[in-house]
Amino acid sequence: MASYDILTQKLDETFMQLLEAGRIPGCGLKVRKDGELIYDKCFGFADLQSRLPVTENTVFPLASMTKPVIAVAVMRLVEDGKLSLDNTLLDFFPEYPEEKRSVTVRHLLNHCSGLGQGDAGDDYFFEHAIAGESLEERINRLGDMPFDYAPGESAQYSPVVGFEILGRIIEIASGMSLANYLQQTIFDPLEMTETGFFQPETDNLAAIYHSENGHLEKVNIDQSPELAFFSLIAANPHYYSGSGGLYSTLRDYDRFTDMLAHRGELHGRRIIRQESVKLLHTPRQLTNAEFVPGAVWGLGYLIFDHPDGKTFFAAPGTYFWSGAFGTHMFVNEERGVCATFMVSMDDLGGGRSPISRQIEKIVFEHIK
């Protein structure tokens, strides 16, 4: 077995420096090489006030790290013949206007639908959202949402709308609630026992923090204008948000990431076929628009197609995703490497988090 002492030392030093600088209260990281854990550590606290330590079983809000799970669920339904990537919105929402026939499931996964990918779409979504409603009720009222651009014309990020619609499509195609479908087809088979929607009742929930000049302040979602979207889409026990509603643990999400690294199967339990996993991380960039420099869109994931080696250090072919609070995952099939990172901060920049970049740099410098 190869020695990863230097990798361990570099990662330990990075996290200790972040803790000492008051940049984060705590975090956890698992890194695997060919399925074997080569780094598995947690640091600091999930809640500074109660001195609750971060462990692999601490529950974190995933925010947009929900989206990779939704993408896998869609591919499972495609395999089962219950939907097609070329189905249009009118196949599921016949009451929508004819213009929405131009939007396909593939467009939604590829972030090129033109819905909720600019000010007009986002404004429409939040103006028409009602606290306490169900996913079905909310999506049924999106038929008149304006396009931010024509489907397929560009490829920007749809932070909310695209995957909210996909969540409802999963419900229609499966005949089940989104929560139940994910539970039966992904969470139960992978033994992800602490993953689901809306889990604030647990006494093991990581608080969300903000760092200001080395001082960590706990964030109240309901009182933070920056997090109003998260409160609206996720903090409702009767609303299953496909774009950002899941909570999970390092232990659980590592199993999901490891499943992807094993091309759709973990410990003899197949979640999706190898061909489906390949589709998820096959570059399908339709335009030259880049959401992250050096990365292109797959289906529900970004792929480092041509990282510059100065800002982005992951090996080419690495596919990844992040959450608004700094959580991060990535897989590189060629090197047999995958990683899952958990943290809970509102000021790390989501997918542009410098901590995620540093983890990638260390991992790919020391795993060839």
C-alpha positions in Angstrom: 0.0 0.0 0.0 1.3 3.5 -0.9 2.1 5.9 1.9 0.0 9.0 2.2 1.8 10.5 5.1 2.6 13.8 3.3 -1.0 14.1 2.1 -2.2 13.5 5.7 0.2 16.1 7.0 -0.7 18.7 4.5 -4.5 18.3 5.0 -4.0 18.3 8.8 -2.0 21.5 8.6 -4.6 23.1 6.4 -7.5 22.4 8.7 -5.7 23.4 11.8 -4.7 26.7 10.3 -8.3 27.4 9.3 -9.5 26.6 12.8 -6.8 28.7 14.5 -7.6 31.6 12.2 -11.2 31.5 13.1 -12.1 30.8 9.4 -14.3 27.8 10.2 -15.6 26.3 13.5 -15.1 22.7 12.3 -15.2 20.3 9.3 -14.7 16.7 8.2 -13.1 15.1 5.2 -12.9 11.6 3.7 -10.7 10.8 0.8 -10.6 7.4 -0.9 -8.2 5.8 -3.3 -9.6 2.7 -5.1 -12.3 2.5 -2.5 -9.9 2.5 0.5 -10.1 5.4 3.0 -6.7 7.1 3.0 -7.9 10.2 4.9 -10.7 10.2 7.4 -10.7 13.0 9.9 -13.0 15.6 11.6 -11.9 18.8 13.3 -13.4 21.4 15.6 -17.0 22.0 16.5 -20.4 21.7 14.8 -21.7 24.2 17.3 -19.3 26.4 19.2 -21.8 27.5 21.9 -22.7 23.9 22.9 -19.1 22.6 22.1 -20.7 19.9 19.9 -17.7 18.3 18.1 -17.8 17.5 14.4 -17.9 13.7 13.8 -18.7 11.6 10.8 -22.3 11.5 12.1 -22.8 15.3 12.4 -25.8 16.4 10.3 -25.0 19.2 7.8 -27.3 21.1 5.5 -26.3 20.1 2.0 -27.9 23.0 0.1 -26.9 22.4 -3.6 -25.1 19.1 -2.8 -28.7 17.9 -3.0 -28.4 18.2 -6.8 -26.0 15.3 -7.5 -28.5 13.0 -5.7 -31.4 14.3 -7.8 -29.3 13.7 -11.0 -28.7 10.1 -10.0 -32.5 9.6 -9.2 -33.4 11.0 -12.7 -31.0 8.5 -14.3 -32.5 5.6 -12.3 -36.0 6.5 -13.7 -34.5 6.7 -17.2 -33.1 3.2 -16.8 -36.5 2.0 -15.5 -38.2 3.4 -18.6 -40.3 5.9 -16.6 -38.9 9.0 -18.3 -36.6 10.0 -21.0 -33.9 12.7 -21.1 -35.7 14.0 -24.1 -39.1 14.3 -22.4 -40.3 17.9 -22.4 -41.9 19.9 -19.7 -45.3 19.5 -21.3 -45.0 15.7 -20.9 -45.3 16.3 -17.2 -47.1 19.6 -17.0 -49.6 19.6 -19.9 -51.1 22.9 -18.5 -47.9 24.8 -19.2 -47.9 27.0 -22.3 -46.7 25.6 -25.6 -43.4 27.5 -25.4 -42.3 25.3 -22.5 -42.2 22.3 -24.9 -38.8 23.4 -25.9 -37.4 22.5 -22.5 -36.3 18.9 -21.9 -35.1 16.9 -18.9 -31.7 17.0 -20.4 -31.7 20.8 -20.5 -32.6 20.9 -16.8 -29.8 18.6 -15.9 -27.3 20.4 -18.1 -28.2 23.9 -16.7 -29.1 25.2 -20.1 -32.9 25.4 -19.9 -33.0 29.1 -19.7 -35.3 28.8 -16.7 -34.2 30.4 -13.4 -30.8 31.3 -14.9 -31.0 35.0 -14.6 -32.8 37.8 -12.8 -36.1 37.5 -14.6 -36.5 33.8 -13.8 -35.3 34.0 -10.3 -37.5 37.0 -9.5 -40.5 35.2 -10.9 -39.8 32.1 -8.8 -39.5 33.9 -5.5 -42.3 36.3 -6.2 -44.7 33.4 -6.8 -43.4 31.1 -4.0 -45.6 30.7 -0.9 -44.3 29.6 2.4 -45.8 26.3 3.5 -46.8 25.0 0.1 -45.9 21.7 -1.4 -43.4 21.1 -4.2 -46.4 20.2 -6.5 -48.2 23.4 -5.7 -45.2 25.5 -6.3 -44.1 23.9 -9.6 -47.6 23.9 -11.0 -47.5 27.7 -10.9 -44.3 28.1 -12.9 -45.9 27.7 -16.3 -45.6 31.4 -17.1 -42.1 31.8 -15.8 -40.1 33.9 -18.4 -37.1 32.5 -20.1 -33.8 34.1 -19.3 -32.5 32.8 -22.6 -33.7 30.3 -25.2 -33.2 26.6 -24.1 -29.7 25.5 -25.2 -28.6 29.0 -26.1 -26.3 29.3 -23.0 -25.1 27.1 -20.1 -25.2 29.1 -16.9 -26.2 27.9 -13.4 -29.8 27.4 -12.4 -29.4 27.5 -8.6 -33.1 26.7 -7.7 -35.6 26.4 -10.5 -34.2 23.7 -12.7 -33.7 21.1 -10.0 -37.0 22.1 -8.2 -38.7 21.1 -11.5 -36.7 17.9 -11.7 -37.7 17.1 -8.2 -41.4 17.3 -9.2 -40.7 15.4 -12.4 -39.3 12.5 -10.3 -42.5 12.5 -8.2 -44.7 12.4 -11.3 -42.6 9.7 -13.1 -42.2 7.5 -10.0 -45.7 8.0 -8.5 -44.0 8.7 -5.1 -43.0 11.7 -3.1 -39.5 12.9 -3.8 -38.5 12.0 -0.2 -39.8 8.4 -0.5 -38.3 7.8 -3.9 -34.9 8.9 -2.8 -35.2 6.9 0.4 -36.1 3.7 -1.4 -33.8 3.8 -4.4 -30.7 5.6 -3.0 -30.6 6.1 0.8 -31.8 2.7 2.0 -29.6 0.6 -0.5 -26.6 2.7 0.4 -27.3 2.6 4.1 -27.4 6.4 4.3 -29.3 6.3 7.6 -29.1 10.0 8.5 -29.9 11.5 5.1 -33.2 13.2 4.3 -35.2 16.4 4.1 -35.7 18.8 7.0 -33.8 17.5 10.0 -33.6 20.5 12.5 -34.9 18.4 15.4 -31.7 16.4 15.7 -29.3 17.4 18.5 -26.4 16.7 16.2 -27.0 19.4 13.6 -24.1 21.6 12.5 -24.9 25.3 12.9 -24.2 27.7 10.0 -21.5 30.3 10.8 -20.1 33.5 9.3 -16.4 34.5 9.7 -15.6 38.2 10.2 -11.9 39.1 10.9 -11.3 35.8 12.6 -14.5 36.0 14.6 -17.2 33.3 14.1 -20.8 34.3 14.3 -23.7 31.9 14.2 -26.1 32.7 11.4 -29.9 32.7 11.8 -31.3 31.6 8.4 -34.6 33.3 9.0 -32.9 36.6 9.7 -30.2 36.5 7.0 -31.2 38.2 3.7 -28.4 36.3 1.9 -30.0 33.0 3.1 -33.6 33.9 2.5 -33.7 31.6 -0.5 -32.6 28.6 1.6 -35.2 29.3 4.2 -37.9 29.5 1.5 -36.9 26.3 -0.4 -35.7 24.1 2.4 -36.9 25.0 5.8 -40.4 23.4 5.4 -41.1 19.9 6.6 -43.7 19.4 3.8 -41.6 20.7 1.0 -39.0 18.5 -0.7 -36.6 20.8 -2.4 -34.7 19.1 -5.3 -32.3 22.0 -5.5 -31.2 22.3 -1.9 -33.3 20.6 0.7 -31.3 17.6 1.9 -29.4 17.1 5.1 -26.7 14.5 5.5 -23.6 13.4 7.3 -20.0 12.9 6.2 -20.4 9.2 6.8 -23.5 9.0 4.6 -22.5 11.3 1.7 -19.1 9.5 1.5 -21.1 6.4 0.7 -22.9 8.2 -2.1 -19.6 9.6 -3.5 -18.0 6.2 -3.2 -20.9 4.7 -5.1 -20.2 7.0 -8.0 -16.5 6.3 -7.9 -17.4 2.6 -8.2 -19.5 3.4 -11.3 -22.9 3.2 -9.7 -22.5 0.3 -7.3 -21.4 -0.1 -3.7 -20.8 -3.3 -1.8 -22.8 -5.3 -4.3 -25.8 -2.9 -4.4 -26.2 -1.3 -7.7 -27.9 2.1 -7.7 -27.5 3.1 -11.4 -25.8 1.4 -14.3 -22.2 2.2 -15.3 -23.4 3.8 -18.6 -25.6 6.2 -16.6 -22.7 7.3 -14.4 -20.7 7.9 -17.5 -23.4 10.1 -18.9 -23.5 12.1 -15.8 -19.9 13.1 -16.1 -19.6 13.2 -19.9 -19.0 16.9 -21.0 -22.0 18.2 -22.8 -21.1 21.9 -23.0 -23.5 23.4 -25.6 -21.9 26.9 -25.7 -18.6 28.6 -24.7 -20.2 30.0 -21.5 -18.3 28.9 -18.4 -19.8 28.9 -15.0 -16.4 27.8 -13.5 -13.3 28.5 -15.5 -11.8 25.3 -16.8 -15.0 23.3 -16.2 -17.8 22.2 -18.4 -21.3 20.9 -17.7 -22.2 17.2 -17.6 -25.7 16.1 -16.4 -26.0 17.4 -12.9 -22.3 17.8 -12.4 -19.4 20.0 -13.5 -16.3 18.4 -15.0 -12.8 19.9 -14.8 -12.1 19.5 -18.5 -9.1 21.9 -18.7 -8.1 23.1 -15.2 -5.5 25.8 -15.3 -3.2 24.5 -12.6 -3.1 27.9 -11.0 -6.5 28.4 -9.6 -8.0 24.9 -10.2 -5.8 21.9 -9.4 -7.9 18.9 -9.9 -6.8 16.4 -12.6 -8.7 16.7 -15.9 -11.8 14.5 -15.9 -12.6 15.1 -12.3 -16.3 15.7 -11.8 -17.6 17.6 -8.8 -20.2 19.6 -7.0 -20.5 21.9 -4.0 -23.1 23.4 -1.7 -23.7 27.0 -0.7 -22.4 26.3 2.8 -19.0 25.0 1.6 -19.7 21.2 1.3 -17.9 19.6 -1.6 -17.5 16.3 -3.4 -15.4 15.1 -6.3 -14.6 11.9 -8.2 -11.7 11.1 -10.6 -12.2 7.7 -12.2 -8.8 7.6 -13.9 -6.9 7.9 -10.6 -9.5 6.0 -8.6 -9.9 9.0 -6.2 -13.0 10.5 -4.6 -13.5 12.9 -1.7 -16.3 14.2 0.4 -16.0 17.4 2.5 -18.4 18.8 5.1 -18.4 22.3 6.6 -21.1 24.8 7.4 -20.3 28.5 6.5 -22.3 31.1 4.6 -19.3 33.0 3.3 -17.1 30.5 1.4 -18.6 31.1 -2.0 -20.2 27.7 -2.6 -18.6 26.1 -5.6 -15.8 28.7 -5.6 -14.8 28.0 -2.0 -11.0 28.4 -1.6 -11.0 25.5 0.9 -12.4 23.1 -1.7 -9.6 24.3 -4.1 -7.0 23.7 -1.4 -8.2 20.2 -0.7 -8.2 19.4 -4.4 -4.7 20.8 -4.8 -3.3 18.6 -1.9 -5.1 15.5 -3.0 -4.0 15.6 -6.7 -0.4 16.6 -5.8 -0.1 13.5 -3.7 -2.2 10.9 -5.5 -1.1 10.1 -9.0 
